[in-house]
Amino acid sequence: AKHTYTGFYKISSAVNGQYVLNVRDGKYRNGTNIDLEKDNGTDSQACRLLYSGYDTYRVQCVHSYSVLDVTEGKMANAVNVQQYGWNGIDAQKWYIEKNSDGTVTFRSAANKDMVLDLYAGKAVSAANIDIYGSNATKAQKWKLKKVAERYPKRPTEEDKNGCRGQDIVDYAKTWVGKISYHLGANGPLTVGGKSDCSWFIFHVLEHFGLMEKWHKSLEY
């Protein structure tokens, strides 16, 4: 029936119910890994199932408002599952199939033969979540536990970038007196090393995963 699973949940592994789906380090950034961690009650382990049409659901990460996404939409064994902003493609939609033992299986709307899977079937801290061909093992079965509705403040662009502007400034200041200016020097930041202004900025931004935005800024 439509909307059967709409609501707020923790999604635990059938291998070990103490472990639940988790957004790595509680980050907001697109591409942040989805893994398994012991239940700690944080919003980064809570999910909201939202009906998305044609018997499918999207699995929204409560803390970030992003959704579970199959990386690059590739339908192959061991392709990683990440969080990403909702864009409506089938790689972000799931059929929820109820199993006879009370668990559920999440089948990708892009290919029903590919399901949400606990890598190697090991319920341990930081175990990876991927998709894999359906094999009906416990590694591909999940338990839904309802939790209270929660609507945290939506993340800012700074949150999504994984840092605040002040974090960047503070990190740059840690290199004062440790490196020296040299025109055209582009080596990595090391104590006693050399760098010019542009490359210093580059390496600071690279430290925060913002290198791509720095590259794009050079085009204008």
C-alpha positions in Angstrom: 0.0 0.0 0.0 1.2 3.5 -0.7 2.7 5.5 2.1 3.0 2.4 4.3 6.4 3.2 5.5 6.3 7.0 5.6 7.7 8.3 8.9 10.8 8.6 11.0 13.0 5.6 11.8 16.3 4.1 12.8 17.4 1.5 10.4 19.3 -1.3 12.1 21.1 -4.3 10.6 19.6 -7.8 10.9 23.1 -9.0 11.5 23.2 -7.1 14.8 20.4 -4.8 15.9 22.7 -2.6 18.0 24.2 -1.2 14.8 22.3 1.3 12.6 22.8 3.2 9.4 24.9 6.3 10.1 26.2 9.3 8.2 30.0 9.3 8.6 31.1 11.8 11.3 27.7 13.5 11.1 28.8 15.5 8.1 26.4 17.4 5.7 28.5 17.4 2.6 27.3 15.7 -0.6 29.2 12.4 -1.1 29.6 11.7 2.7 29.8 8.0 3.2 27.0 5.9 4.7 28.3 3.4 7.2 27.2 1.3 10.2 27.7 2.5 13.8 26.4 1.6 17.2 23.2 3.4 18.0 24.1 6.7 19.7 20.8 8.5 19.4 22.0 11.3 17.2 20.2 12.9 14.3 22.8 11.5 11.9 21.5 8.0 12.6 17.8 8.9 12.1 16.1 8.6 8.7 12.8 9.8 7.3 11.1 7.6 4.7 9.3 9.7 2.2 7.0 8.3 -0.4 8.3 9.1 -3.9 5.8 7.6 -6.2 5.3 4.3 -8.0 5.7 2.4 -4.7 9.2 3.8 -4.0 10.6 5.8 -1.1 13.6 8.0 -0.6 15.6 7.6 2.6 16.2 11.1 3.9 19.0 11.6 6.4 17.3 13.7 9.2 20.3 15.9 10.1 21.3 16.9 6.6 18.0 16.6 4.6 20.0 14.7 2.0 19.1 11.2 0.9 20.7 7.8 0.4 22.2 7.7 -3.1 24.0 5.1 -5.1 27.2 6.7 -6.2 27.1 7.8 -9.8 23.9 5.7 -10.2 26.1 2.7 -11.0 24.2 -0.6 -10.7 27.0 -3.1 -9.8 28.2 -5.1 -6.9 29.9 -3.2 -4.1 29.1 0.3 -5.5 29.1 2.7 -2.5 26.1 4.3 -0.9 26.5 7.9 0.1 24.3 10.9 1.1 23.4 13.4 -1.6 20.9 16.2 -2.2 17.6 15.0 -3.5 17.4 15.1 -7.3 14.6 12.6 -8.0 16.7 10.0 -10.0 16.0 6.3 -9.5 19.4 5.9 -7.8 17.9 7.7 -4.9 14.6 5.8 -4.7 14.0 2.4 -3.1 11.4 -0.3 -3.1 10.8 -1.5 0.5 10.1 -5.2 0.5 8.8 -6.8 3.7 10.3 -10.2 4.6 8.7 -13.1 6.4 11.0 -12.6 9.4 9.8 -9.0 10.0 12.8 -7.4 8.4 12.8 -5.4 5.1 14.9 -5.2 2.1 15.7 -2.0 0.2 15.7 -2.6 -3.6 17.0 0.1 -5.8 14.5 1.6 -8.1 17.2 1.8 -10.8 17.5 -2.0 -10.7 15.4 -4.2 -8.4 18.0 -6.9 -8.4 20.4 -4.6 -6.5 19.8 -4.1 -2.8 21.1 -2.1 0.1 23.9 -4.3 1.6 26.2 -4.4 4.6 29.7 -5.0 3.1 31.0 -8.5 3.9 28.1 -9.0 6.3 30.1 -7.7 9.3 28.3 -5.5 11.8 31.2 -3.5 13.2 31.9 0.1 13.7 32.4 2.0 10.3 31.4 -1.0 8.3 30.6 0.2 4.8 27.1 0.2 3.1 26.9 -0.5 -0.6 24.6 -2.2 -3.1 24.9 -5.8 -4.1 23.0 -8.4 -6.0 20.1 -9.8 -4.0 21.0 -12.9 -2.1 18.6 -12.9 0.9 21.3 -12.9 3.5 21.1 -11.0 6.8 23.6 -8.5 5.4 20.8 -7.3 3.1 18.0 -7.3 5.7 17.1 -4.3 7.8 14.9 -3.6 10.8 12.8 -0.4 11.0 12.3 1.1 14.4 10.1 4.2 14.6 11.4 7.2 16.4 10.0 10.6 17.3 9.6 13.2 14.5 12.5 15.6 14.4 13.1 18.6 12.2 16.6 20.0 12.8 17.7 23.3 11.3 18.6 22.9 7.7 22.4 23.0 7.1 23.9 26.1 5.6 26.3 26.2 2.7 29.2 26.3 5.1 27.8 23.2 6.8 27.6 21.4 3.4 31.2 22.4 2.7 32.2 20.7 5.9 33.7 23.8 7.5 33.2 27.4 8.6 35.1 30.3 7.2 36.7 30.8 10.5 38.0 27.2 10.5 39.8 28.0 7.3 41.4 31.2 8.7 42.4 29.4 11.9 44.1 26.6 10.0 45.9 29.0 7.7 47.3 30.9 10.8 48.8 27.7 12.1 51.4 27.9 9.3 52.5 31.4 10.2 56.3 31.3 10.8 56.5 27.6 9.7 56.8 28.2 5.9 58.4 31.0 3.9 57.3 32.9 0.8 59.0 32.0 -2.5 57.6 33.1 -5.9 56.3 30.1 -7.9 56.8 27.6 -5.1 54.0 25.1 -5.1 55.0 22.3 -2.8 52.8 20.8 0.0 52.6 22.7 3.3 55.5 21.4 5.5 57.4 22.9 8.3 60.4 24.8 6.7 58.8 24.6 3.3 58.2 27.3 0.7 55.1 28.5 -1.1 53.8 31.6 -2.9 50.5 33.2 -2.0 48.3 31.4 -4.6 49.6 28.0 -3.8 49.3 28.6 -0.1 45.6 29.3 -0.6 45.3 26.2 -2.8 46.8 23.9 -0.1 44.7 25.4 2.7 41.5 24.9 0.7 42.6 21.4 -0.3 42.9 20.6 3.4 39.1 21.2 3.7 38.2 19.5 0.5 37.5 22.7 -1.4 40.1 22.3 -4.1 37.5 21.9 -6.9 35.9 25.3 -6.0 39.3 26.9 -6.1 40.0 25.5 -9.5 36.7 26.8 -10.8 37.4 30.3 -9.5 40.5 30.4 -11.8 38.2 30.2 -14.8 36.8 33.7 -14.2 
